[in-house]
């Protein structure tokens, strides 16, 4: 569900996140306030608006506690351009890999797609009318169309009136019949009676020439340098046989593109990305340089130096034009179990003034994760098995036991948070999933004894649990 950001209060943002994420109220509040400040800033005078800088956030916490999930749900919730990137995918300038400016190019692409979709919805009704007429033209070539105007700039031929006078009310005999036929086909088309009929439709071929990319040249650089080469090599029309159902989608897409001004789309998209854009940088701790360590960490620090001007505010060249990153909100996240935020270069630390620590999940949290969210894990398995006509039921004690096992294994081995539940549930329901087609129509009840029976040997054998759970 996507809600207009202007209408979202911080409390409503937290309530929406609570539907999918258990606990971590501090992080939710920080993110909600940061989002709301984006809207508040837009209401300021232009002079004051330029002075208000975004308060970037670092979320610190072990894996599996909800950092990435908060980002993912934000992207679905808010109407602002949003992109999630991994810090480990970037390399210092001069190394092979993605350059940090590509995260801004991705943000602009998302913004363009978002604005284009919004404008398409506004012209959809008109586009549907046009595509229907075009579809009728394919089904009834030449029938029901007004006589075509002569082409070329020459003088029109002299029209000779018939000797016998005709009244104004006496139309050509072919016109009513053609019109009647077209209307009958229109009714059948709207009723869905012609969906499987085959027609020939002009389709734009988007073939792009094979281009060799030399080592050290990124796709983003190639995209910026050669721009719209696709318009030179592609864009040709070719006739293709298609069903009416498929042809309708093709024609509708073409008509919507004709009704949309791409220059306006680009202008609005760049402005929206600059003023309301949000970039979520995950795994920031992986590029933090630990003290007294040399070698590969030189590249890590180089990535930090490259990210710094983007966060501080700079001009980035994209295929849609220049974009200023000064007011883009950056939210970073990392476990920081091998390093700490103070290992980042001081300049980058100063650009992330807000730091929020997420708490490790407890057994009670696991119970809530299994049952409360809209996408709760138990609900997912129940719905999956219901497709095989198998009813799956969990006792309260069984759920409690699953949560205890997850908490226990996390404490004895690597703590991977809520992701441990996925591993345990798969091991627990392996036999049910395997034999689901043989027990259709039955109800399977998962009890505490069933959980202990299926997982007892794995849990007690610590060496085995390291490999399986």
Secondary structure, DSSP 4 states (H G I P E B T S, - for coil): --B-GGG--HHHHHHHHHTT--S-HHHHHHHHHHHHHHHHHHTS-HHHHHH-----EEEE--TTSSHHHHHHHHHHHBSS-EEEEEGGGB--TTSSSB-TTHHHHHHHHHHHHHHHHHHHHHHHHHHHHHHHHHHHHHHSTTSSPPPPPPPSSSPPPPPPPPSS---TT---HHHHHHHHHHHHHHHHHHHTTTTT-EEEEEEEE------PPPTT--HHHHHHHH-STHHHHS-EEEEEEEEHHHHHHHHHHHHHHHHS-HHHHHHHHHHHHHHH-EEEEE-GGGGPPPTT--STHHHHHHHHHHHHHHHH--EEEETTEEEE-TT-EEEEEE--SSS-GGGS-HHHHHT--EEEEPPPP-HHHHHHHHHTSTT-HHHHHHHHHHTTT-EEEE-HHHHHHHHHHHHHHHHHS---TTHHHHHHHHHHTHHHHHTGGGSTT-EEEE-HHHHHHHHHHHHH-HHHHHHH-
